[in-house]
Amino acid sequence: MGRVVAFFRIPVVAVIKVARGARLKTGDAIRIKGHTTDLKLTVSSLQVNHQSVPEAGPRDEVGLKVPSRARRGDRVYLPPA
């Protein structure tokens, strides 16, 4: 679905680049997985260029709040239902 391209500690936000052919929507359950990262969360809000959006499409870079640190290069998945 995508990769983490940046992380900000205050507020705790990850910037994700959505992969080709993927879409990310508010309310989606996602998993961010990396070498030392394993986060499961529900997307509560998305921002593109500091503007709230209901969904992000392919190749968009979107910011979302995360519960703890995510690292650049971590993969973002939609977990199986």
Biopython code that builds the backbone (N, CA, C, O; Angstrom):
import numpy as np
from Bio.PDB.StructureBuilder import StructureBuilder

atoms = [
    (1, "MET", "N", (0.808, -1.190, 0.000)),
    (1, "MET", "CA", (0.000, 0.000, 0.000)),
    (1, "MET", "C", (0.852, 1.255, 0.000)),
    (1, "MET", "O", (0.450, 2.265, -0.577)),
    (2, "GLY", "N", (2.037, 1.221, 0.641)),
    (2, "GLY", "CA", (2.882, 2.405, 0.645)),
    (2, "GLY", "C", (4.063, 2.258, 1.582)),
    (2, "GLY", "O", (4.304, 1.190, 2.144)),
    (3, "ARG", "N", (4.800, 3.357, 1.743)),
    (3, "ARG", "CA", (5.980, 3.388, 2.613)),
    (3, "ARG", "C", (6.007, 4.698, 3.391)),
    (3, "ARG", "O", (5.501, 5.724, 2.934)),
    (4, "VAL", "N", (6.607, 4.639, 4.573)),
    (4, "VAL", "CA", (6.834, 5.841, 5.365)),
    (4, "VAL", "C", (7.999, 6.600, 4.732)),
    (4, "VAL", "O", (9.061, 6.024, 4.495)),
    (5, "VAL", "N", (7.803, 7.892, 4.460)),
    (5, "VAL", "CA", (8.877, 8.702, 3.881)),
    (5, "VAL", "C", (9.408, 9.738, 4.871)),
    (5, "VAL", "O", (10.480, 10.303, 4.655)),
    (6, "ALA", "N", (8.660, 9.996, 5.970)),
    (6, "ALA", "CA", (9.117, 10.940, 6.987)),
    (6, "ALA", "C", (8.361, 10.689, 8.282)),
    (6, "ALA", "O", (7.278, 10.103, 8.278)),
    (7, "PHE", "N", (8.948, 11.140, 9.400)),
    (7, "PHE", "CA", (8.316, 11.016, 10.704)),
    (7, "PHE", "C", (8.602, 12.282, 11.495)),
    (7, "PHE", "O", (9.714, 12.809, 11.460)),
    (8, "PHE", "N", (7.589, 12.768, 12.210)),
    (8, "PHE", "CA", (7.737, 13.948, 13.054)),
    (8, "PHE", "C", (7.325, 13.585, 14.473)),
    (8, "PHE", "O", (6.270, 12.988, 14.687)),
    (9, "ARG", "N", (8.169, 13.953, 15.453)),
    (9, "ARG", "CA", (7.904, 13.583, 16.848)),
    (9, "ARG", "C", (6.830, 14.432, 17.496)),
    (9, "ARG", "O", (6.071, 13.933, 18.327)),
    (10, "ILE", "N", (6.746, 15.723, 17.131)),
    (10, "ILE", "CA", (5.760, 16.607, 17.741)),
    (10, "ILE", "C", (5.046, 17.348, 16.620)),
    (10, "ILE", "O", (5.671, 18.197, 15.985)),
    (11, "PRO", "N", (3.784, 17.082, 16.341)),
    (11, "PRO", "CA", (2.990, 15.960, 16.841)),
    (11, "PRO", "C", (3.491, 14.646, 16.239)),
    (11, "PRO", "O", (4.252, 14.649, 15.272)),
    (12, "VAL", "N", (3.063, 13.542, 16.812)),
    (12, "VAL", "CA", (3.533, 12.220, 16.361)),
    (12, "VAL", "C", (2.813, 11.880, 15.050)),
    (12, "VAL", "O", (1.687, 11.383, 15.047)),
    (13, "VAL", "N", (3.504, 12.165, 13.935)),
    (13, "VAL", "CA", (2.903, 12.041, 12.604)),
    (13, "VAL", "C", (3.870, 11.336, 11.669)),
    (13, "VAL", "O", (5.070, 11.612, 11.677)),
    (14, "ALA", "N", (3.343, 10.428, 10.867)),
    (14, "ALA", "CA", (4.120, 9.779, 9.809)),
    (14, "ALA", "C", (3.611, 10.293, 8.467)),
    (14, "ALA", "O", (2.413, 10.508, 8.283)),
    (15, "VAL", "N", (4.535, 10.485, 7.541)),
    (15, "VAL", "CA", (4.174, 10.843, 6.169)),
    (15, "VAL", "C", (4.353, 9.586, 5.331)),
    (15, "VAL", "O", (5.426, 8.983, 5.310)),
    (16, "ILE", "N", (3.288, 9.204, 4.644)),
    (16, "ILE", "CA", (3.274, 7.964, 3.865)),
    (16, "ILE", "C", (3.096, 8.300, 2.391)),
    (16, "ILE", "O", (2.237, 9.104, 2.029)),
    (17, "LYS", "N", (3.905, 7.685, 1.552)),
    (17, "LYS", "CA", (3.706, 7.794, 0.105)),
    (17, "LYS", "C", (2.895, 6.584, -0.323)),
    (17, "LYS", "O", (3.343, 5.445, -0.195)),
    (18, "VAL", "N", (1.699, 6.840, -0.833)),
    (18, "VAL", "CA", (0.790, 5.774, -1.244)),
    (18, "VAL", "C", (1.311, 5.157, -2.544)),
    (18, "VAL", "O", (1.671, 5.873, -3.478)),
    (19, "ALA", "N", (1.348, 3.840, -2.594)),
    (19, "ALA", "CA", (1.873, 3.115, -3.759)),
    (19, "ALA", "C", (0.918, 3.210, -4.946)),
    (19, "ALA", "O", (-0.265, 3.517, -4.799)),
    (20, "ARG", "N", (1.471, 2.937, -6.124)),
    (20, "ARG", "CA", (0.647, 2.900, -7.338)),
    (20, "ARG", "C", (-0.455, 1.863, -7.181)),
    (20, "ARG", "O", (-0.220, 0.767, -6.671)),
    (21, "GLY", "N", (-1.646, 2.211, -7.617)),
    (21, "GLY", "CA", (-2.765, 1.282, -7.576)),
    (21, "GLY", "C", (-3.422, 1.155, -6.213)),
    (21, "GLY", "O", (-4.341, 0.352, -6.048)),
    (22, "ALA", "N", (-2.969, 1.935, -5.222)),
    (22, "ALA", "CA", (-3.520, 1.834, -3.865)),
    (22, "ALA", "C", (-4.272, 3.111, -3.506)),
    (22, "ALA", "O", (-4.060, 4.163, -4.110)),
    (23, "ARG", "N", (-5.154, 3.004, -2.512)),
    (23, "ARG", "CA", (-5.877, 4.146, -1.964)),
    (23, "ARG", "C", (-5.908, 3.981, -0.455)),
    (23, "ARG", "O", (-5.990, 2.864, 0.055)),
    (24, "LEU", "N", (-5.844, 5.089, 0.250)),
    (24, "LEU", "CA", (-5.902, 5.089, 1.711)),
    (24, "LEU", "C", (-7.017, 6.027, 2.125)),
    (24, "LEU", "O", (-7.056, 7.178, 1.691)),
    (25, "LYS", "N", (-7.943, 5.535, 2.980)),
    (25, "LYS", "CA", (-9.109, 6.314, 3.380)),
    (25, "LYS", "C", (-9.176, 6.435, 4.892)),
    (25, "LYS", "O", (-8.657, 5.593, 5.624)),
    (26, "THR", "N", (-9.825, 7.496, 5.343)),
    (26, "THR", "CA", (-10.122, 7.632, 6.758)),
    (26, "THR", "C", (-10.978, 6.437, 7.173)),
    (26, "THR", "O", (-11.931, 6.083, 6.479)),
    (27, "GLY", "N", (-10.643, 5.822, 8.296)),
    (27, "GLY", "CA", (-11.365, 4.643, 8.772)),
    (27, "GLY", "C", (-10.700, 3.329, 8.416)),
    (27, "GLY", "O", (-11.059, 2.292, 8.974)),
    (28, "ASP", "N", (-9.724, 3.343, 7.488)),
    (28, "ASP", "CA", (-8.994, 2.114, 7.134)),
    (28, "ASP", "C", (-8.166, 1.628, 8.323)),
    (28, "ASP", "O", (-7.555, 2.427, 9.033)),
    (29, "ALA", "N", (-8.152, 0.327, 8.529)),
    (29, "ALA", "CA", (-7.244, -0.290, 9.501)),
    (29, "ALA", "C", (-5.953, -0.584, 8.748)),
    (29, "ALA", "O", (-5.973, -1.252, 7.715)),
    (30, "ILE", "N", (-4.822, -0.084, 9.266)),
    (30, "ILE", "CA", (-3.547, -0.301, 8.588)),
    (30, "ILE", "C", (-2.518, -0.865, 9.560)),
    (30, "ILE", "O", (-2.701, -0.836, 10.777)),
    (31, "ARG", "N", (-1.444, -1.372, 8.994)),
    (31, "ARG", "CA", (-0.310, -1.864, 9.776)),
    (31, "ARG", "C", (0.950, -1.246, 9.190)),
    (31, "ARG", "O", (1.160, -1.272, 7.977)),
    (32, "ILE", "N", (1.783, -0.691, 10.059)),
    (32, "ILE", "CA", (3.076, -0.140, 9.651)),
    (32, "ILE", "C", (4.135, -1.073, 10.209)),
    (32, "ILE", "O", (4.255, -1.239, 11.423)),
    (33, "LYS", "N", (4.903, -1.682, 9.312)),
    (33, "LYS", "CA", (5.847, -2.735, 9.705)),
    (33, "LYS", "C", (7.231, -2.405, 9.178)),
    (33, "LYS", "O", (7.404, -2.055, 8.010)),
    (34, "GLY", "N", (8.209, -2.522, 10.060)),
    (34, "GLY", "CA", (9.598, -2.313, 9.689)),
    (34, "GLY", "C", (10.495, -3.175, 10.548)),
    (34, "GLY", "O", (10.021, -4.043, 11.280)),
    (35, "HIS", "N", (11.794, -2.936, 10.457)),
    (35, "HIS", "CA", (12.770, -3.737, 11.202)),
    (35, "HIS", "C", (12.493, -3.698, 12.709)),
    (35, "HIS", "O", (12.558, -4.730, 13.377)),
    (36, "THR", "N", (12.185, -2.520, 13.241)),
    (36, "THR", "CA", (11.901, -2.387, 14.675)),
    (36, "THR", "C", (10.516, -1.806, 14.932)),
    (36, "THR", "O", (10.192, -1.472, 16.072)),
    (37, "THR", "N", (9.707, -1.682, 13.913)),
    (37, "THR", "CA", (8.378, -1.077, 14.023)),
    (37, "THR", "C", (7.307, -2.116, 13.722)),
    (37, "THR", "O", (7.448, -2.911, 12.793)),
    (38, "ASP", "N", (6.240, -2.105, 14.509)),
    (38, "ASP", "CA", (5.063, -2.926, 14.215)),
    (38, "ASP", "C", (3.856, -2.238, 14.838)),
    (38, "ASP", "O", (3.494, -2.516, 15.981)),
    (39, "LEU", "N", (3.238, -1.342, 14.082)),
    (39, "LEU", "CA", (2.101, -0.570, 14.567)),
    (39, "LEU", "C", (0.828, -1.005, 13.860)),
    (39, "LEU", "O", (0.821, -1.234, 12.651)),
    (40, "LYS", "N", (-0.247, -1.114, 14.628)),
    (40, "LYS", "CA", (-1.570, -1.376, 14.063)),
    (40, "LYS", "C", (-2.455, -0.220, 14.500)),
    (40, "LYS", "O", (-2.505, 0.119, 15.683)),
    (41, "LEU", "N", (-3.157, 0.388, 13.542)),
    (41, "LEU", "CA", (-3.988, 1.527, 13.877)),
    (41, "LEU", "C", (-5.104, 1.695, 12.865)),
    (41, "LEU", "O", (-5.074, 1.135, 11.769)),
    (42, "THR", "N", (-6.089, 2.485, 13.266)),
    (42, "THR", "CA", (-7.163, 2.887, 12.366)),
    (42, "THR", "C", (-6.916, 4.341, 12.005)),
    (42, "THR", "O", (-6.688, 5.172, 12.884)),
    (43, "VAL", "N", (-6.959, 4.648, 10.732)),
    (43, "VAL", "CA", (-6.690, 6.007, 10.259)),
    (43, "VAL", "C", (-7.829, 6.917, 10.710)),
    (43, "VAL", "O", (-8.973, 6.745, 10.291)),
    (44, "SER", "N", (-7.505, 7.890, 11.573)),
    (44, "SER", "CA", (-8.542, 8.794, 12.068)),
    (44, "SER", "C", (-8.653, 10.054, 11.219)),
    (44, "SER", "O", (-9.728, 10.643, 11.117)),
    (45, "SER", "N", (-7.542, 10.468, 10.610)),
    (45, "SER", "CA", (-7.575, 11.626, 9.714)),
    (45, "SER", "C", (-6.365, 11.576, 8.796)),
    (45, "SER", "O", (-5.338, 10.982, 9.124)),
    (46, "LEU", "N", (-6.504, 12.205, 7.652)),
    (46, "LEU", "CA", (-5.433, 12.283, 6.657)),
    (46, "LEU", "C", (-5.251, 13.738, 6.262)),
    (46, "LEU", "O", (-6.218, 14.496, 6.195)),
    (47, "GLN", "N", (-3.999, 14.130, 5.999)),
    (47, "GLN", "CA", (-3.740, 15.480, 5.518)),
    (47, "GLN", "C", (-2.786, 15.444, 4.333)),
    (47, "GLN", "O", (-1.790, 14.720, 4.334)),
    (48, "VAL", "N", (-3.113, 16.236, 3.331)),
    (48, "VAL", "CA", (-2.236, 16.453, 2.185)),
    (48, "VAL", "C", (-1.997, 17.956, 2.123)),
    (48, "VAL", "O", (-2.947, 18.730, 2.011)),
    (49, "ASN", "N", (-0.742, 18.374, 2.194)),
    (49, "ASN", "CA", (-0.386, 19.803, 2.203)),
    (49, "ASN", "C", (-1.149, 20.572, 3.280)),
    (49, "ASN", "O", (-1.661, 21.662, 3.023)),
    (50, "HIS", "N", (-1.222, 20.007, 4.479)),
    (50, "HIS", "CA", (-1.862, 20.613, 5.656)),
    (50, "HIS", "C", (-3.370, 20.806, 5.498)),
    (50, "HIS", "O", (-3.974, 21.581, 6.239)),
    (51, "GLN", "N", (-3.977, 20.116, 4.550)),
    (51, "GLN", "CA", (-5.425, 20.167, 4.351)),
    (51, "GLN", "C", (-6.001, 18.780, 4.607)),
    (51, "GLN", "O", (-5.500, 17.789, 4.075)),
    (52, "SER", "N", (-7.056, 18.707, 5.425)),
    (52, "SER", "CA", (-7.692, 17.415, 5.685)),
    (52, "SER", "C", (-8.354, 16.894, 4.420)),
    (52, "SER", "O", (-9.007, 17.642, 3.692)),
    (53, "VAL", "N", (-8.178, 15.605, 4.167)),
    (53, "VAL", "CA", (-8.785, 14.957, 3.003)),
    (53, "VAL", "C", (-9.397, 13.631, 3.449)),
    (53, "VAL", "O", (-8.895, 13.017, 4.390)),
    (54, "PRO", "N", (-10.476, 13.171, 2.792)),
    (54, "PRO", "CA", (-11.094, 11.903, 3.177)),
    (54, "PRO", "C", (-10.321, 10.688, 2.682)),
    (54, "PRO", "O", (-10.408, 9.614, 3.278)),
    (55, "GLU", "N", (-9.557, 10.848, 1.584)),
    (55, "GLU", "CA", (-8.775, 9.723, 1.072)),
    (55, "GLU", "C", (-7.599, 10.231, 0.252)),
    (55, "GLU", "O", (-7.585, 11.370, -0.216)),
    (56, "ALA", "N", (-6.610, 9.353, 0.092)),
    (56, "ALA", "CA", (-5.417, 9.671, -0.692)),
    (56, "ALA", "C", (-5.260, 8.613, -1.767)),
    (56, "ALA", "O", (-5.513, 7.430, -1.540)),
    (57, "GLY", "N", (-4.840, 9.056, -2.937)),
    (57, "GLY", "CA", (-4.691, 8.145, -4.063)),
    (57, "GLY", "C", (-3.244, 7.791, -4.335)),
    (57, "GLY", "O", (-2.347, 8.162, -3.578)),
    (58, "PRO", "N", (-3.025, 7.070, -5.422)),
    (58, "PRO", "CA", (-1.684, 6.619, -5.781)),
    (58, "PRO", "C", (-0.688, 7.773, -5.865)),
    (58, "PRO", "O", (-0.966, 8.822, -6.445)),
    (59, "ARG", "N", (0.474, 7.545, -5.270)),
    (59, "ARG", "CA", (1.613, 8.473, -5.270)),
    (59, "ARG", "C", (1.396, 9.736, -4.462)),
    (59, "ARG", "O", (2.257, 10.616, -4.476)),
    (60, "ASP", "N", (0.266, 9.864, -3.749)),
    (60, "ASP", "CA", (0.082, 10.992, -2.834)),
    (60, "ASP", "C", (0.986, 10.794, -1.626)),
    (60, "ASP", "O", (1.227, 9.665, -1.199)),
    (61, "GLU", "N", (1.485, 11.900, -1.078)),
    (61, "GLU", "CA", (2.182, 11.858, 0.201)),
    (61, "GLU", "C", (1.226, 12.428, 1.218)),
    (61, "GLU", "O", (0.812, 13.583, 1.111)),
    (62, "VAL", "N", (0.872, 11.627, 2.205)),
    (62, "VAL", "CA", (-0.189, 11.964, 3.139)),
    (62, "VAL", "C", (0.323, 11.828, 4.570)),
    (62, "VAL", "O", (1.060, 10.896, 4.893)),
    (63, "GLY", "N", (-0.079, 12.777, 5.426)),
    (63, "GLY", "CA", (0.298, 12.727, 6.833)),
    (63, "GLY", "C", (-0.821, 12.135, 7.658)),
    (63, "GLY", "O", (-1.997, 12.404, 7.413)),
    (64, "LEU", "N", (-0.448, 11.315, 8.651)),
    (64, "LEU", "CA", (-1.435, 10.776, 9.572)),
    (64, "LEU", "C", (-0.817, 10.587, 10.945)),
    (64, "LEU", "O", (0.372, 10.297, 11.075)),
    (65, "LYS", "N", (-1.650, 10.758, 11.969)),
    (65, "LYS", "CA", (-1.182, 10.573, 13.340)),
    (65, "LYS", "C", (-0.967, 9.094, 13.598)),
    (65, "LYS", "O", (-1.754, 8.249, 13.171)),
    (66, "VAL", "N", (0.125, 8.795, 14.312)),
    (66, "VAL", "CA", (0.452, 7.416, 14.668)),
    (66, "VAL", "C", (0.689, 7.346, 16.174)),
    (66, "VAL", "O", (1.045, 8.355, 16.783)),
    (67, "PRO", "N", (0.497, 6.166, 16.794)),
    (67, "PRO", "CA", (0.636, 6.062, 18.246)),
    (67, "PRO", "C", (2.075, 6.131, 18.750)),
    (67, "PRO", "O", (2.302, 6.482, 19.908)),
    (68, "SER", "N", (3.038, 5.805, 17.913)),
    (68, "SER", "CA", (4.442, 5.862, 18.319)),
    (68, "SER", "C", (5.319, 5.974, 17.079)),
    (68, "SER", "O", (4.819, 6.098, 15.961)),
    (69, "ARG", "N", (6.617, 5.929, 17.286)),
    (69, "ARG", "CA", (7.583, 6.181, 16.213)),
    (69, "ARG", "C", (7.440, 5.217, 15.036)),
    (69, "ARG", "O", (7.305, 4.005, 15.207)),
    (70, "ALA", "N", (7.473, 5.792, 13.849)),
    (70, "ALA", "CA", (7.576, 5.031, 12.603)),
    (70, "ALA", "C", (8.859, 5.495, 11.934)),
    (70, "ALA", "O", (9.260, 6.649, 12.087)),
    (71, "ARG", "N", (9.489, 4.622, 11.209)),
    (71, "ARG", "CA", (10.774, 4.957, 10.601)),
    (71, "ARG", "C", (10.673, 5.015, 9.084)),
    (71, "ARG", "O", (9.876, 4.316, 8.458)),
    (72, "ARG", "N", (11.512, 5.874, 8.522)),
    (72, "ARG", "CA", (11.563, 6.008, 7.069)),
    (72, "ARG", "C", (11.840, 4.646, 6.446)),
    (72, "ARG", "O", (12.744, 3.932, 6.879)),
    (73, "GLY", "N", (11.066, 4.289, 5.435)),
    (73, "GLY", "CA", (11.229, 3.003, 4.764)),
    (73, "GLY", "C", (10.312, 1.915, 5.290)),
    (73, "GLY", "O", (10.165, 0.875, 4.648)),
    (74, "ASP", "N", (9.678, 2.133, 6.467)),
    (74, "ASP", "CA", (8.714, 1.145, 6.968)),
    (74, "ASP", "C", (7.602, 0.976, 5.939)),
    (74, "ASP", "O", (7.202, 1.934, 5.276)),
    (75, "ARG", "N", (7.111, -0.245, 5.815)),
    (75, "ARG", "CA", (6.033, -0.534, 4.858)),
    (75, "ARG", "C", (4.671, -0.370, 5.524)),
    (75, "ARG", "O", (4.506, -0.614, 6.719)),
    (76, "VAL", "N", (3.706, 0.050, 4.718)),
    (76, "VAL", "CA", (2.332, 0.229, 5.185)),
    (76, "VAL", "C", (1.460, -0.788, 4.470)),
    (76, "VAL", "O", (1.494, -0.905, 3.245)),
    (77, "TYR", "N", (0.673, -1.527, 5.255)),
    (77, "TYR", "CA", (-0.181, -2.595, 4.718)),
    (77, "TYR", "C", (-1.618, -2.399, 5.166)),
    (77, "TYR", "O", (-1.881, -1.793, 6.205)),
    (78, "LEU", "N", (-2.552, -2.922, 4.365)),
    (78, "LEU", "CA", (-3.920, -3.153, 4.820)),
    (78, "LEU", "C", (-3.927, -4.596, 5.295)),
    (78, "LEU", "O", (-3.745, -5.502, 4.481)),
    (79, "PRO", "N", (-4.134, -4.844, 6.596)),
    (79, "PRO", "CA", (-4.102, -6.231, 7.058)),
    (79, "PRO", "C", (-5.248, -7.036, 6.463)),
    (79, "PRO", "O", (-6.294, -6.476, 6.136)),
    (80, "PRO", "N", (-5.061, -8.352, 6.317)),
    (80, "PRO", "CA", (-6.138, -9.188, 5.775)),
    (80, "PRO", "C", (-7.367, -9.142, 6.676)),
    (80, "PRO", "O", (-7.249, -9.044, 7.897)),
    (81, "ALA", "N", (-8.531, -9.214, 6.070)),
    (81, "ALA", "CA", (-9.790, -9.140, 6.828)),
    (81, "ALA", "C", (-10.040, -10.382, 7.632)),
    (81, "ALA", "O", (-11.055, -10.475, 8.323)),
]
sb = StructureBuilder()
sb.init_structure("model")
sb.init_model(0)
sb.init_chain("A")
sb.init_seg("    ")
for serial, (resi, resn, name, xyz) in enumerate(atoms, 1):
    if name == "N":
        sb.init_residue(resn, " ", resi, " ")
    sb.init_atom(name, np.array(xyz, "f"), 0.0, 1.0, " ", f" {name:<3s}", serial, name[0])
structure = sb.get_structure()
